[in-house]
Amino acid sequence: RKSSGILLASSIHSKKQSATMLICIGGVCVPYTAVIPIAILALKWVVQKLAEYGLVPQVIVDKLQLATSTTSTTKDAAGEGETAGGADTSAATTQMQKGPSKVKELKDDGEFEAALNQDGYVVAKFTATWCKPCHKIQPVYEDISSTHDAAFFTVDVDDFDELASKYKVAMMPTFIIVQNKEVKSTYSGSDEQQLRNFFRKSRIPKL
């Protein structure tokens, strides 16, 4: 019995070690098991860029539900960031509002389910304690929560792996917006401007 207990403990320790094996690239951290989904996302990103220049047939664009307005949006944002004197003021758009944060750390599945059963939007940031990009973007996420009328959560994927699997989370951080138990939009990454644009394009009412 003692021997089997040692083997069992060794097995559990091995599983825990494999569960935390990850790769951090740019602004996101991903487990090794998510390499294939990430490769698919990367391929979709390439197709997205080609679609912006009209190099992808419209039938494929419609099939993949790709947006083709990214280039113009980027140019507009760049234009707004310049003053008459030529100075770049884009940093002003990312200034913190310093309002009270409404972000809650999810403690149990019932809390999230209760929020979904309410009218309005629910926003979840899937994160992990070992994910540095997740910690980096957290202040921005909290700032955004202070200006939007929604229930905001942070969800640790190590504690709520089934919830992460349900929403097909392949990398951290991943942000999802849910209304009436339906995912309306998703963003993965830790770029502040992209995250703010993600919420700016959402239909969440502003406070």
C-alpha positions as CSV (number, residue, x, y, z in Angstrom):
1,R,0.0,0.0,0.0
2,K,2.8,2.4,0.9
3,S,4.4,1.7,-2.5
4,S,1.2,2.3,-4.4
5,G,0.8,5.5,-2.4
6,I,4.2,6.7,-3.5
7,L,3.4,5.9,-7.1
8,L,0.1,7.7,-6.9
9,A,1.8,10.8,-5.4
10,S,4.4,10.7,-8.1
11,S,1.7,10.4,-10.7
12,I,-0.2,13.4,-9.3
13,H,3.0,15.4,-9.1
14,S,3.8,14.6,-12.7
15,K,0.4,15.7,-13.8
16,K,0.7,18.9,-12.0
17,Q,4.1,19.6,-13.6
18,S,2.7,18.9,-17.1
19,A,-0.3,21.1,-16.5
20,T,1.8,24.1,-15.8
21,M,4.2,23.6,-18.8
22,L,3.7,26.6,-21.0
23,I,5.1,28.9,-23.7
24,C,5.0,32.7,-23.4
25,I,5.1,34.5,-26.8
26,G,4.7,38.2,-27.0
27,G,1.7,39.2,-24.9
28,V,0.2,35.8,-24.2
29,C,1.1,32.6,-22.4
30,V,-0.1,29.2,-23.7
31,P,0.1,25.6,-22.5
32,Y,1.9,23.2,-24.8
33,T,-1.4,21.4,-25.4
34,A,-2.7,24.5,-27.1
35,V,-0.1,24.7,-29.8
36,I,-2.4,23.3,-32.5
37,P,-5.3,25.7,-31.7
38,I,-2.8,28.6,-31.7
39,A,-1.5,27.5,-35.1
40,I,-5.1,27.6,-36.4
41,L,-5.5,31.1,-34.9
42,A,-2.3,32.2,-36.6
43,L,-3.4,30.9,-39.9
44,K,-6.7,32.7,-39.5
45,W,-4.8,35.9,-38.7
46,V,-2.8,35.5,-41.9
47,V,-6.0,35.0,-43.9
48,Q,-7.5,38.1,-42.1
49,K,-4.5,40.2,-43.2
50,L,-4.8,39.0,-46.8
51,A,-8.5,39.6,-46.8
52,E,-7.9,43.3,-45.8
53,Y,-6.1,43.7,-49.1
54,G,-8.8,41.9,-51.1
55,L,-6.6,38.8,-51.7
56,V,-9.1,36.3,-50.3
57,P,-12.3,35.4,-52.1
58,Q,-15.4,36.9,-50.4
59,V,-16.9,33.5,-50.0
60,I,-14.0,32.5,-47.7
61,V,-14.2,35.8,-45.8
62,D,-18.0,35.2,-45.2
63,K,-17.4,31.6,-44.2
64,L,-14.7,32.5,-41.6
65,Q,-16.7,35.6,-40.5
66,L,-13.6,37.8,-40.9
67,A,-13.8,41.5,-40.4
68,T,-12.0,43.6,-43.1
69,S,-12.1,47.0,-41.5
70,T,-9.0,46.7,-39.3
71,T,-6.7,48.7,-41.6
72,S,-9.0,51.7,-41.8
73,T,-9.6,51.6,-38.0
74,T,-5.9,51.6,-37.4
75,K,-5.4,54.6,-39.7
76,D,-8.2,56.5,-38.1
77,A,-6.7,55.9,-34.7
78,A,-3.3,57.0,-35.9
79,G,-4.9,60.2,-37.4
80,E,-6.6,61.0,-34.1
81,G,-3.3,60.7,-32.3
82,E,-1.7,63.6,-34.1
83,T,-2.2,67.2,-33.4
84,A,-1.8,70.2,-35.8
85,G,1.8,70.5,-34.6
86,G,2.5,66.9,-35.5
87,A,2.8,65.7,-32.0
88,D,1.5,62.2,-31.2
89,T,-1.3,62.3,-28.5
90,S,-2.4,58.7,-28.9
91,A,-1.1,58.0,-25.4
92,A,-3.9,60.2,-24.1
93,T,-6.5,57.7,-25.3
94,T,-5.1,55.1,-23.0
95,Q,-5.1,57.2,-19.9
96,M,-6.6,55.5,-16.9
97,Q,-10.1,56.8,-15.8
98,K,-9.2,55.8,-12.2
99,G,-12.8,54.9,-11.4
100,P,-13.8,52.1,-9.0
101,S,-13.0,48.7,-10.4
102,K,-16.0,46.3,-10.7
103,V,-13.9,43.2,-11.4
104,K,-14.6,40.2,-9.2
105,E,-12.3,37.2,-8.8
106,L,-14.5,34.2,-9.5
107,K,-14.8,31.9,-6.4
108,D,-17.2,29.2,-7.7
109,D,-19.1,28.2,-10.8
110,G,-22.5,29.1,-9.2
111,E,-21.4,32.8,-9.0
112,F,-20.7,32.9,-12.7
113,E,-23.9,31.0,-13.5
114,A,-26.0,33.5,-11.4
115,A,-24.5,36.4,-13.3
116,L,-25.4,34.7,-16.6
117,N,-29.0,34.4,-15.5
118,Q,-29.3,38.1,-15.0
119,D,-30.2,40.6,-17.7
120,G,-27.2,42.5,-19.1
121,Y,-23.7,41.6,-20.1
122,V,-21.1,39.4,-18.4
123,V,-17.4,39.8,-19.1
124,A,-14.8,37.2,-18.1
125,K,-11.0,37.4,-18.3
126,F,-9.4,34.0,-18.3
127,T,-6.1,34.2,-16.6
128,A,-3.5,32.3,-14.6
129,T,-1.2,33.1,-11.7
130,W,1.8,32.2,-13.8
131,C,0.8,34.3,-16.8
132,K,2.8,37.5,-16.7
133,P,0.9,39.2,-19.6
134,C,-2.3,38.6,-17.7
135,H,-1.0,40.5,-14.7
136,K,0.3,43.3,-17.0
137,I,-3.1,44.0,-18.6
138,Q,-5.1,43.6,-15.3
139,P,-5.1,47.4,-14.4
140,V,-6.4,48.2,-17.9
141,Y,-9.2,45.6,-17.5
142,E,-10.1,47.0,-14.1
143,D,-10.2,50.5,-15.6
144,I,-12.4,49.4,-18.4
145,S,-14.8,47.8,-15.9
146,S,-15.3,51.2,-14.2
147,T,-16.8,52.7,-17.4
148,H,-19.0,49.8,-18.7
149,D,-22.4,48.5,-17.4
150,A,-21.6,44.8,-17.1
151,A,-20.6,42.1,-14.6
152,F,-16.8,41.7,-14.8
153,F,-14.9,38.6,-13.6
154,T,-11.4,37.2,-13.6
155,V,-11.3,33.4,-14.0
156,D,-8.3,31.3,-13.1
157,V,-8.0,28.5,-15.7
158,D,-6.2,26.3,-13.2
159,D,-9.1,26.5,-10.8
160,F,-11.9,26.5,-13.4
161,D,-10.5,24.3,-16.2
162,E,-14.0,23.1,-17.2
163,L,-15.3,26.6,-17.6
164,A,-12.2,27.4,-19.7
165,S,-12.9,24.4,-21.8
166,K,-16.5,25.3,-22.2
167,Y,-15.6,28.6,-23.7
168,K,-12.7,27.1,-25.8
169,V,-10.0,29.2,-24.1
170,A,-6.7,28.3,-25.8
171,M,-4.4,31.1,-24.5
172,M,-4.2,33.6,-21.7
173,P,-5.3,36.2,-21.2
174,T,-8.6,35.7,-23.1
175,F,-11.5,38.0,-22.7
176,I,-15.1,37.0,-23.5
177,I,-18.3,39.1,-23.6
178,V,-21.5,37.1,-22.9
179,Q,-25.1,38.2,-23.2
180,N,-28.1,35.9,-22.6
181,K,-25.6,33.0,-22.2
182,E,-24.3,33.6,-25.7
183,V,-20.8,34.6,-26.5
184,K,-20.9,37.9,-28.4
185,S,-17.2,38.5,-28.9
186,T,-13.7,37.3,-27.8
187,Y,-10.3,38.8,-27.6
188,S,-7.0,37.1,-26.7
189,G,-3.9,39.1,-25.9
190,S,-2.5,41.8,-23.6
191,D,-2.2,44.8,-25.9
192,E,-3.9,47.8,-24.2
193,Q,-5.0,49.6,-27.3
194,Q,-6.5,46.5,-28.8
195,L,-8.3,45.6,-25.6
196,R,-9.8,49.1,-25.4
197,N,-10.8,48.9,-29.0
198,F,-12.4,45.5,-28.3
199,F,-14.6,47.0,-25.7
200,R,-15.2,50.2,-27.7
201,K,-16.7,48.0,-30.5
202,S,-18.8,46.0,-28.1
203,R,-22.4,46.9,-27.4
204,I,-21.9,47.1,-23.6
205,P,-23.6,50.3,-22.4
206,K,-21.2,52.9,-21.0
207,L,-21.7,54.3,-17.5
